[in-house]
Amino acid sequence: MSNQTISVDRALYRMNRALQKLAPELAISEETALNLLYESTGMKPFFQDWPRHDWGRETAFADYPFYVVSYKGLTKGEPRINQIVPRGEAYRKVKELLPTDARLPMEPEHEDFGWADEDVAVFAVKHGDTRINGSFFLSRDAVFPIGRIHFTTPRIERLATVKVDTVVSPSGGTFTMPEKLPGKRKSVLGGQQYPIQPPPPGLVQQIKEADGELWRDGDERTFMADRYRIRFGDYLIAMNTTIEGTYREQTFEIDVPPGRSTALDLISGRTIDVSRPITLGPRSTIVLYLGDEKPPGDK
């Protein structure tokens, strides 16, 4: 979605500048045109939520705005071929750059690194020769207790669908899995129910009168959990997606398996005390390494 909104709104702004000179009576105000750009780049809540214009505003004013670009800068769209081709051309240009001592986070010479974006529930980790890329945000129907992890070392590569422990605020309703898959195949998950995130308190009555469709109809905010937690091999990942200063704000305590007093958190780069539950505040993530010490030769 974001590539389309950015391209369209940029073109609209340019055309409007031309109209201001050629036919001022047809042009929109500069303030309105700039607001379109601000919304498409994530600088302001996205109000161009066609065809639900009013709904976009109402959720924003109810303390849960939707942004095209996440707080940490990720766009909320799907990769397509017309995006991949320019990236391939960009990669060739990067390869032709002059040598430098600077290294990207996932390059072998870079130090250990961890990063997460709680607004879209993804994370990335480099730990020595290990690379982990993960996502908790897979469904468009409800909060499903599954995630996807891409785990690589010099010797192995795994793409795993994994079970995730989730926390969802109560009273958000449920989604029932259909009995049939496309092609009329029977679903092994048919009939199972999964939770839906509750809507902003100020919109509960309005959504109830609309039989819930306003909130469930493909809105990503309905299927993001408040907290995710997973143990994958030697790593424990926990993420708090709630937002400080809003009705969703929550703090969670994360238990670590017994047997050790400290662990390396790859997100902060610090060794932290894990002898007691860890406090995980809004919009924050930990990726703990709970294995043995890395060999001296492994950075």
N, C-alpha and C positions, 0 to 999 in steps of 0.2 A: 504494500500500500504506500509506503513512504516514498519510494522512487517516483510513483505516479503523482502524488501530491506535490512533491518538490518540483518536478518538471512542469506540471500544469500551472502551479501558482507562480513560478518564475516567469513562464510565458505570459500569464495574465498580467503580471506586474509590468513587463516590458511593453505589452500592447497598451496598457493603461497610460503609460508615460507618453506613448505616441498619441493617444487620444487627447491627452491634456494639451497637446500642441495643435493637433489637427481639428479636433471637434470637442472642445472642453465641455460642452453641454452633455456629451455622452459618457464622459469619464466618471469613475467613482473617485471619492476623495483619496488623497495620498495616505491618510491614516488608515482607511479601510483596506487599501491595497497592501500596505505594510503589514497589517494584521494577518493577512493571508499568508505572507512570507513567514512571519513569526510562528504561526500555527504549523506550517508545513515543515519547519526546521526544529520543532519541539521547544521553542522559546516561550510559547503560550499554549494553554489547553486547546485541543483540536475541536473547533466548533463546526467544521464543515462535514459533519457526520451524516452525509446523505445516505438514505432518505430520512434519517431520524434527526433533523436539525435541532429541534427543541430538546430531544433526549440528551444530546451531547452537552448542551448548556445545563440542563437540569442536574445531570450527574456531577458536573464540575462544581456547580453551586452547592451541591449536597456533600462536598468535601471528598469527591473521588474523581478528579479530572482524568481524561484520557489524553496522553501525549503521543505524537507520531514517533518521536525520538525519546528513548529512555533517559532517565536522570544521568546515567553514565555514558550516554552517547550512542547506544545501539539503535538502529532503525528497526521498526516493527513491520517487516515485510518478508516476502519469500523470494529466494534467489531464482532467477530465470536465465534462460540461455542468453538473452540480449544483455544481461548484466555480466555473465561469466566471460563472454568474449572480450569486452573491454578490459576486464581484469587480467586476462591472459596477455593482452598487449601491454598493460601496465607492468606486469611481471618481467616481460622482456626488457623494458626500459630500466627497471631496477637492476637487472643483471648487468647492464652496461654502465652503471654508475662507477665512479672511481672508488678504489678501496678505502675502507675506513675501519677504525678500531671499535666503533659503536656497533652493538649487536642488538637485534630484536629479541624480545623476551623468550621466544621458543627456540632460538638458535643454540647450538651446543655450548658455545663459549659464554653464554649469559648465565648469571647466577640463578639460584632457585627463585621461582616466581609463582604467584597465584593471583587470580583476579576473578571477580564475580559481578554480575549485574542482576540485582534482585528484582528489578522491574520486569524482566523477561525470564527469570529463573534459570540462568545459565552460568557456567563457571569453567575456568581453564587453569591448569596447573602444569608447571615444569618442576620436576624434582630429580636432580641428577639427570640420568638418561631416560627417566620416565616422563611421559606426557599423558595428561588426562584432560579430556574435554567432555563436559556433561550438560544435560538439560533435564529439568523437571517438568517442563511446560509442553506437554504433548497432545492434550485433548482440547476439543472445542465444545465439549458437552458438559463436563463436570470435573471435579478434582479426582483424578485417577491415581492410585498409589503405585505408579510406575515411573521410571525415568530411563534415560538412554545415556550410556557412557561409552566413549571411544578411548581405549586404554592402549598405549604403545610403549614398548621398550625396544632396544636394539635386537632382541630375539623373538618377541611376540607382538601380535596385534589382535585386540579383541574389540568387538562391537557388541555391547551387552545391553539387553533390556532387563532392568533390575527393579526389585521391589523397594518401595520408598515408604518410610513412616511419615505421615502427614498430620498436621493439625489444621482444622477448619472451624471457623466460628460457627456456633449453632444457629438453627432456625433459617438456614438458607435454602431449604428444600432439597430434593434429590432428583437424579436423572436415572431412569431405568434403561438398561441396555436392551436393544431390540433383540428379538428371538432369531431374526434372520440377518445374514450378511448379504452384501451385493451378490446377485446370482442365485438368491433364495437358498444359500447354504445355511445350515444351522450354526448358530454361534454358541460356543461353550460358555460364554459370559452372559448369554441371554437371560433376562429377568433380574440380574444383579443390579443393586442400586448403589449409586455413588453420590457424595454430597456436592451441593452447589453453594458457592460463597454467598452469604447474605448481602442484600443491596444496602446502599446508604440509608440510615434510619429515616431521613426526611422524605424518602421516596417509597417507603414500604406500602402505604395505602394506595398510592397511584399504581404501583406494580401489581398489587393484589387485584385491583379493579380491572387491569389489563390481562388477568389470568397468568401473570408472570412472564409473558412473552417479551416485554420490553427489556427485561434483565437477562433472559436466557438466550436471546436471539443472536448467537455468535459473538457476544461481548466477552472479550478475553478476561475481564475482571471477575466473571462468574466462576471460572475454573482454575484460579490460582490459589493455592493453599496459603495459609498464614505462615506455616513453618514446614520445612522439609528436613528430613534427616536420613542418611544412608551410610552404611558401612560397606566399603568395597575393598576387599583385600586388606592391605595395611593402612587404608585411608578412611577417615570418618569425615563426612561432609554434612554440615548443617547450615541452613539458610533461613533467615527471617525476612519475609517480603513485606511486612507491614511498614507503614510510613509514619514517622514522628509528627505529632501535632494534628493528626487526623483521627476520625472515629475508629480506624483500623489499628492504631498504635498498640503494640503488645511487646512484652519482653519475655523470652523463654529461657528456661534452664536446660542445658544440654548435658546429659549424663555420658560419661566416658567409661568404657569397660574397665573393670578393676585390674590392678596389677602393675600400674606405673603411676608416678607422681608428676611427671612433666611430659610434654609433647611439643613438637614443632608445628606451629600454625603457619602454613605456606601462604596464606593471604596477608598476614601482617609481617611475616618473616621473623617472628619472635618465638622463643620457647616459653610456653605458658604452663601454669599450674593446673593439672587435671585431676588432682587428688580429691577435688570437690566439684559439683556441677558448675559448668561454665555459663555465665550470663551472656545471652545473645540478644542485643538490642535491635530496634527497627532498622531495616535496610542494611543488614550486615550478614556476613558469611564467615565460617571457619572451615578450613580444610586441614585436619590434623593428621600427621604421620605417626602411626602407632607401631611401626615395625622396628626392626633392629637398626642400629647406626649404619649409615652408608659406609662402604669400604673407602679408605683414604683416597684411592685413585678415582673415585666417582664423585664428580663435582655436585 
